[in-house]
Amino acid sequence: MDDLIRRVVQEQMPETLGMLREYCSKPSVAAKGEGIEEAAGLVRQFFEDLGASPKILRLEGAHPVVYAEFPGASQKTLLFYNHYDVQPPEPLEEWASPPFELVERDGRLFARGVADNKGDLVSRLAAIKALLTTHGQLPCRVKFLVEGEEEIGSVSFPRYIHEYRDLFMADACIWEYGERDHKERFHIVAGVKGICYVQLEIQNLRTDLHSSLGAILEGAPMRLVWALAGLKGQDGRINVPGFYDRVKKPGDAELEAAKAIPFDEEEIKQYVGARSFIGGKQGFDALYDLLFSPTCTICGLEGGYTGPGSKTVLPRKAMAKVDFRLVPDQDPEEIADLLRRHLDAQGFSDITVTLMGGEKAYRTDLRHPFVRLVMDVAREVTGREVVLYPNSAGTGPMHPVGMALGVPIVSIGCGYWDSRVHAPNEHIRRKDLEETILLMARLIERFAV
C-alpha cells in the first residue's frame, strides 16, 4: 500500500479521534428516540466538512436517513451502509466510564456505539479524507447511506429504499461492521440472518391477588412460562408447527466456506462461561446451527414482584420479549402468524402477540468477484489470515438493499472479538481503527480499477 496514505492516515489520527469523540457524545438511542436529530445533524456536518452536499431524507413517522455522495475519477460507484443509532447503555452501573464519553484506556476506545456502528462510519470518513488529501479526488464515486433505526429493527428502512432507490444505486456495497477474532484473523461477512421480534403479554385477572388464591386461580406469569416452555425443546428444535417449512438449506459454496472457518468451540465456551452448546452439539454441527439454523430466544421476561424481600402475590399480568433469528426464505410476518396459531392450539389464546419488528435474511453470492476483491484487499492491508463467513449469526437490513439494488454486499469493519457490542464497556482498539481506515482507502482504490 502507498506509504503516503499510511503517513497521512497517521497524521490525521488526532482529528479522526476528535470526530469519533464528538460523534459518540450524541446518545442517539433509537429505542428511546433520544438524540436522534442531533446525531443525524452531526453526520450531515461530517459530510459537509469533507466537501460533500449531503441530504437528510425524511419519511413520516421515521427517523431520518443521511445521504451523501462524493464524485470520483471512475464512474464505478461504491455504497457504504452505516447507522447512527445505538443501543441503550443500561445497566449504567457496569460501565467503567460514562457511556457517552469516549475514553481511551490501554489503547482501547470506550463508548456506547463506538463499535456498533460509529467507529466504522468514522473509519470510512477518515479514509475519504486521506484519499482526498493525497490524490485531490476519489478514485471512484462513493455514496453513503446512514440510517437511524437499525437497533430497533430498521422498521422504516424498506420504505426509504423503495422511495429513494435511484439515489442509492451503486455497483457494490460495504456493510456496517466487521471484527478480528481471538487469533487476530480478519473476518469478512457476506450476509445476515433475519429476525422476527415479538412481545407476548397476558393479563388474566382484574387485579393482583393474595397468593393463597393460587389454590384455585393461576397467575399470569405461570401461564406465560408454560407457553414459553412449549416454544422450544432442550435440543434447540422449535416446536411451532410450520416453522421450518420454508427454511432454505445452504448451497455448496456456503457449506464450503463454513467448513473453512476455524471454529474453536472450547475457546468460545470459555469466553462466554458456558459448559456446552444447545443440544450438546459439537464441532461443525454447532457451527452449522450458528450460521444456518433459525433460533428462538427469550430476550426478556417480566411479571410479579421482583423487589427485595418477599411478597406473596398472584400477579395479574406478565410480559415476555422473544426473538426468532431467521434464515432464507423465512418471512417474519408468517412466523408471527404461525406463533399465534400455535399458542391458540395450546390453549393460550389469552396471550397477545405483537410483532415488534421483522427482517428477512440475505446472502450475497460468495462467487461474486467483489467478495474476492474485498478478501484480497484485507489480506494485502492487514497481512493476516482472512476468514469468509457466508453470513452473520446476527441481523441487519441487508435484504431490502440487496433485493432493491441488486448489488453484492460485504461487511467489514473495525471491531474485534471482545468489543462488547450491546453490552457495558463497549469498545474498539485504536490500532484496529487505524488499520480499518487504511483498509477502506485501499479498497476504494482497488474497486475503481
N, C-alpha and C positions, 0 to 999 in steps of 0.2 A: 504494500500500500504506500501511496505517496507520503514521504516523510514530512512534507509541508503541511498536509492535512493533519497529521498527528500533532505537529507542533502547534498549529492554530487551535485545535481542539483543547490541548493542554493549557494554552494561554487564555482561552475563553472560559475555562472551568469556573473561576470565581463568578463571572456573570451568569453562567449556567446554574450554579448553585443558588445565586440570588434569585433567579427566576423560579427555581423549584421551591425555594423558601417562601416566596410570595404566594405561589400557587397553592402550596399545602396549608397556608394560613386561612384559606377560604374553606369553611366547613363543607359546603355543597353536599349535604346528606339528603339523598333523594327520598328516603323513607319518611323523612320529616319535612321535606320541602324547604330545608334550611340552606341559605346561602347559594341557592341555585342561580339567581340572576347575577349575583356578584361574580361567581365563578365563570359563567358564560361571558360576561363582560370582560373579565381579565384575559380569558383565552383569545377573545377578539383583539384585545390590545396587544397580546404577544404577536399575533399575526401581522398587525399593523406595524409594529416595531421592526419587523423583518421586510417590510415593503409591500406586503400583500394588501388587497382590498377585501377583507372578509365580510361575510354576511351572517347575521343572526336570523335563522329561519324559525318561523313560529307557526304552530297549528293550535287550534282551540283545545284547551284542556291539557296541553302537553308542555313539558319542559323544553326550552329552546334548543335547537341544534346550531352549532357554529360551523360554518363552511368557509374554506379558504382555498385559493388556487395560486400557484406560482408558475409562471411561464418557464420554458426551458428550451435548450438548443434543439432537442428532438421532440417530435410530436407524440412520441410514446408517453403514456400517462400512467403514473403510479398513484394509487389512492391509499391513504393511511386512515384507518379507523381507530378512534380513541373515545373515551368518555371522561367527562369532568366530574361526575358524581361519585360519591364514596359511600361506604357502609357506615352505620352509626359507630361511634367509638366505644360504646359501653362494652364491658364494665370498666369505668374510668379508673377505679382504684388499682387496676392491674397494670396501668401504664407507668413506666419509669420516668416519663417526661410528658408534658402536655401534648395531647394527640394532634392538635392543630398548630404546633410549633415545630418546625424542622430542627432537629438536634442531631449533631454528629458525635458519635462515641466510637472510638476504636475503628475508624474507617467505615462505620455504618451510619446511614442516614435514617432517622426515625421520624415518622409522622403518619397519621391516618391518610391513606390514599397514595402514599409515596410509591408503593409497589403496584397498587391497583387503583388508578392507572396513570397517576400524574407524572411519575418518573419517566414512564415510557413516552408520553407526549413531549416532555421537555427534552428527552434524548433526540427525538426526531426534529424538534425545532432547532436544537443546537447543531445537528448535522446540516440542516438547511443553512444556518448562519455560517458554518465553517466552509461549505461549498461556495456560497456567495462571496465570502472573503477571499478565497483562494482563486476562484475561477471567474468571478464577476457575474455569473449567471449559473443556473442549474443545468445539468446535462440533459434533463428531460422535464416534462411538465409534471408537477406534483400537486395533488389535491389532498385536502384534509376534511374529514367528516368527524365532528366531535359532538357526541350526544350527552344527554343528562339524565337518562333513566335506566342505564344498564344494570344498576344494582337493585332495581325493582322490576326486573324482567323486560326492560325495553318495551313497555306496553304501547307507546306511541310510535315506536321506531318504524314498523312496517308502513304506517301512514306517511311518514316522511320519505321513505324510499319510493313509495308509489307517487307521491306528489312531486318529488324533485329528482326523479330517476335520471333525466337527461343531464342534470347538473353534476351528478355523481359518476357518470360514465367514465370508465378507465380501462386499461389493458390488464391490470392486475391489482391486487390489494394486499397490503400488510396489515395484519390484525393487531390487537391491542397489547399482547403480553408475551412473555417467554421466561425461561429460567435456566439455571445451571444446576445440575444435580449434585449429590453428595461427593461424587468423584470429579466434579467440575466439568463434566460433559455438557455440551451446549444442546439444548432441546429446541426442536422445530416442530410445530404443531399445525396440522393441515385440516382440522375440523373440530367440531364440538358436539356434545350430546345436547338433546333438547330437554325441556322441563315442563312439568305440569305441577303448579304450586297451588294447593288448596287449603282452605280453612274449614275445619269441621267444628260445628257448635251444637250444643244441646242445652235446652232449658226445659226440664221435665216436671218441675214443681213451681208453685206460685211464689214460694219463699224458702229460704233456708230453714231447716227444721232441726230439732233436737235429735241427736244420733240414736237415741233409744227407739225411734220410729223406724230404724233400719231393719227391725224385725218384720215389717210389713211393706215398707217402701224402699225403693232403690234411689240412691243419689245419682246426679248427673255424671260425676267423674267415673263411677264404676261402669255405667253404661258405655261411656265413651272409651274407656280402657278395653272393655270387651270387644267393641267394634274395631279398635285399632289392632288388637291382638289377632283378629281374623284376617288382616290385610296381607300378612307375610309369614311364612314359616321360618323356622330357625335355619333351614338350608338356604335361605335367601329367595326362595321361589315365591312370587307374588300370587296371591290366591284370588284375585279379581278375575272372573270369567271373561275371556276375550282379550285379556291384557296383552298377550303375546301374539295375537293373530297377525298383526302387521309388522312384527319385528323382522327387519331385513338383515340377513346374515352378511358378515364382511366378505368382500371378494378376495381373490388370490393376492392382489397387490397389498391390500390391508393386512391380511394374515402374514404375508412375508415380512412386511415392515414390523408388525408386532413381534414376530419371532426373533427379530434382530435387536429388540430393545433389551438392554441389560436390566433385569428385574431382580433386585436383591431383597427378597422378602424379609429376611431376618433384620436387615438394616431398617426397613420400613417399620416393622413391628417394634423394634427397639425405640425408634424415634417417637412414635405415637403412643408407646406404652401399652401395646396390645399383645396378647398371648397367641392369638390365632386370627385368621380371616374367617369371614362368614362361611358357614358350611364346612369349615376345616379345609378349604381349598388351598392348594399349594402351587408354586411354580407358574407355568404358563396358564393353567386353569384360572388362577387368581387374576393374572394379568388380563386374560380374555374378558373376564367379568368387568374389570375396571374400565376397559376400553369399549367393549361391545355389548354389554348386557344392561338392561334397564334396572332401575333401583326403586326402592320405597323407603323413605326416611322420615321419622317423626322429628321435625325441627324444633318444635316447642309444644309444651303441654301445661295447661293451667286449669286449676279448679280447686275450690275449697280453701281452707285455711292453711297457710304455709309460714306463718309468723313464729316467733319464739314461744316456747311452752306448748301447751296442749289446748285444743278447743274441740269439744265433742259436738260435731255438727254434721248434718246431712245436707250437702250443698245442692242448690237448685240448678246450677249451670256449670258447664265446663267447655273448654275450647282446646283444639289442637291444630297446629300447622304442620302440614305434611307435604313433602315434595317427592315427585317421581321423576328421576332422570330418564330421558327417553332416547331411543336410537332411531335411525332411519327405518321405516317410514311411519312411525307412530305419530299420532296427532293429539296434542294436549287437550283439545275440547272433547274429542272422542274418549280419551282416558277419563276425563272428569265425568262424562255420561256413564261410562262403564262402572265407575266407582259408585255413582248414585244408585244404579240398578243393583249392584252387589249389596250395598247397605240395606236397601229396601228388602231384598230377598232374605237377608239375615235377620230381619225384624227390627232394623234401626231406621225406620222412616222418620223418627223424631229428631234425627241428626241432620242438620242442614249442611250442604256442601257448596262452598263459594270458591269459584276459580279465581285466584288472585293474580295469576299470570301464567302465560304459556309460550313456549318457543319450540320450534321444530329443530331436529338435529340436522347437521350438514357436514359433508366431507368433500374436500377437493380431490380430484383425480391425482393420485400420487405419481402418475406417469407424466404429468404436465411439465414442460420444460422450466416453468417458473419455480416449481418446487425444487428442482435440481439446481437452479441458479442460486436460490437462497441458501441451500446447503453448501454449495461451493464457496460462496462469499463468507459464510460463517466459518468454514474451515480456514480460509485464507486469512481472515482478520484475527480470529481467536487462536489459531494454531492448535486447537484441541479437537477431540473426537466429537462428532455431531450425531445426535440421535433423532431420528424422524418418528414422530408419533402420528398415526393416521387421524387421530382425534384426541381431544382433551377429555378427561372424565367430567369436566365442568361444562358450563353452558354460556352462550352469548348469542347475540342476534345475527349470526353468520348466515342463516338460511335466507332471510329476505334480501340480503346483499348479494349472495351468490346466485339466487334464482332470478332476481331482477336485472342484475348487471351482467351475469354470465361470465364472471371472471374467476381466475384461480385466486384462492385466499390462503395465505400462510401467516402464522403468528410467531413472532419473535420479540424479545424484549430484554429488560434489564433486571429481572428478578432472579432469585436463586432459591434453593430448596428450603431455606429457613426464613423466607421473607415474612412469614406470619400474616399472610393476606387474610383479611376479615377478622383478624384477632388483635388483641392488645400488643403493643410494641411492634407494629408493622414497620418494616424497614427494607432498604436495599443497601448494597455495598457500593461505596464510592467508586471503586475500581471497575465494577460491573457497569455503572452508569457511563463512565468514560469509554469503556470498551464498546458499549452499545451505540454510542454516538459515532464512533469510528465505523462500526458495522453498518449503520444506516447510511452514512455518507458513501461508503464503498458500494453498497447495494444500489443506490441511486445511480452512481457512475456506471456500474456494470449493466443495470437494467436499460440504460439509454442506448446501449450499443445495438 
